[in-house]
C-alpha cells in the first residue's frame, strides 16, 4: 500500500561525519538515507574502500525494489538488470552531490527512472533498424527454470494473476508508471512526484485515474 | 488506498479497493521477482561492486621513457663514423664542383645529344609566319591536299556539297 507521507524512521547514524546533515522539516529520513550519508562522508574523506563496503549494504537493501521498478518500465530482464547496475554505479560515482537532508530513495529512484527512460529510447532506436532475434539466440543463456514453482510462479499462473497483469498493461503509460512507483516502490505521492519530476497534484490525478480504470477492469473478475 | 484530494468513497468501497490494490501489488511484485531470482540478484550485486571498483580505481601512472636514452649504433661502432664522414665530404665536394663549372665563363654547357648526333646545333623547324593572309593559307592547304594523300580524301570531297551548288539551287 503506497504511503502518502514518509513514514519510515531514521536508523542510528553510524558515522560522525553524517551527523551534521539535518533533515528538512517534516521529512523523516530512512535507514538507507543514513547509510548513503555515511558513504558520502567516507568518499569525501578519501576512504574509498570503506565507502565501497558501506555502499554494498545499500545495494543489498535496494536492489530487489530497483529490479521491480526497472522491470515494470522495460519489461525485459536484461535491460532491467543493466538499468539497475548503471543506476547504482552512477549513484556511487556522484555520491558527493547527494543532499543528506533529502530521502535517498527518491534521489536513487529518479536516477533509476532516468536510466530506464534512456534505455527505452535506445531500444526504440535499435528496433527501428535491427530485426530483433528470438530470445536465447544471441548467446545469452536462458535463465534456469526452477524445478518447483515458487509462490510467485503460482500467483502469476493463476487466472486472477493473468487478469491483473493484463489490466495493468492496459493502463496508459504515465498512469502505469505512477501506479507502479506507488505500489511497487512503496513511495508516497510526494516522493513519486519528486522522482518523476511531476507536480504532486498531477501524480494524484494519474494515480486516481489508474485505480479507477483498474477497478473497472477487475471488478467483474472478483 | 486513499488518495488525498480524491472523491470520497463509502467505507466498503475503500476496503474493497484496498484489497484490490493489494492483489495488484502482489502480482506486480511477483512478476518482477520471478525474473529477478536470488541468483541473478547475487550476480548483479557482484557486478555492481566490481564496476564501482573499476570506475573508482585511481589511474595508473605510466613512466615516461628514460630521459637519456641509449644511443645506438654509431657510438658503439667507430668505423661507421668514418664512412658517414666520407660520404658527407664527397657530397660537399660534388656540389662545390658543380657550382664552379656552371659559373666559370666558357664553362661546360649541356649540349643536347640529338644536336650532337645530327651534327648541327641549328633548329630544324622553321618559324610559322604570322603575317600570312587567309588566301595564302587556304592556297597552301589545297596544295598540301593535292600533293599528299589527296586521292584518299577524294570520295569524301565528292560527298560534300559545294557552296556554289547550294547557292544555285
HADDOCK unambig.tbl for C-alpha pairs under 7 A between the chains (distance, minus, plus):
assign (segid A and resid 1 and name CA) (segid B and resid 1 and name CA) 6.66 0.50 0.50
assign (segid A and resid 1 and name CA) (segid B and resid 22 and name CA) 6.71 0.50 0.50
assign (segid A and resid 56 and name CA) (segid B and resid 49 and name CA) 6.98 0.50 0.50
assign (segid A and resid 59 and name CA) (segid B and resid 45 and name CA) 6.86 0.50 0.50
assign (segid A and resid 67 and name CA) (segid B and resid 36 and name CA) 6.97 0.50 0.50
assign (segid A and resid 68 and name CA) (segid B and resid 29 and name CA) 6.50 0.50 0.50
assign (segid A and resid 68 and name CA) (segid B and resid 32 and name CA) 5.06 0.50 0.50
assign (segid A and resid 71 and name CA) (segid B and resid 32 and name CA) 6.16 0.50 0.50
assign (segid A and resid 77 and name CA) (segid B and resid 35 and name CA) 6.48 0.50 0.50
assign (segid A and resid 85 and name CA) (segid B and resid 44 and name CA) 6.98 0.50 0.50
assign (segid A and resid 85 and name CA) (segid B and resid 48 and name CA) 5.55 0.50 0.50
assign (segid A and resid 88 and name CA) (segid B and resid 48 and name CA) 6.90 0.50 0.50
assign (segid A and resid 89 and name CA) (segid B and resid 48 and name CA) 6.49 0.50 0.50
assign (segid A and resid 89 and name CA) (segid B and resid 52 and name CA) 5.82 0.50 0.50
assign (segid A and resid 152 and name CA) (segid B and resid 30 and name CA) 4.74 0.50 0.50
assign (segid A and resid 152 and name CA) (segid B and resid 34 and name CA) 6.32 0.50 0.50
assign (segid A and resid 153 and name CA) (segid B and resid 34 and name CA) 6.61 0.50 0.50
assign (segid A and resid 155 and name CA) (segid B and resid 27 and name CA) 6.90 0.50 0.50
assign (segid A and resid 156 and name CA) (segid B and resid 27 and name CA) 6.57 0.50 0.50
assign (segid A and resid 156 and name CA) (segid B and resid 31 and name CA) 6.82 0.50 0.50
assign (segid A and resid 161 and name CA) (segid B and resid 27 and name CA) 6.00 0.50 0.50
assign (segid A and resid 164 and name CA) (segid B and resid 24 and name CA) 6.20 0.50 0.50
assign (segid A and resid 183 and name CA) (segid B and resid 25 and name CA) 5.69 0.50 0.50
assign (segid A and resid 184 and name CA) (segid B and resid 25 and name CA) 6.35 0.50 0.50
assign (segid A and resid 184 and name CA) (segid B and resid 29 and name CA) 6.46 0.50 0.50
assign (segid A and resid 204 and name CA) (segid B and resid 3 and name CA) 6.72 0.50 0.50
assign (segid A and resid 208 and name CA) (segid B and resid 6 and name CA) 6.90 0.50 0.50
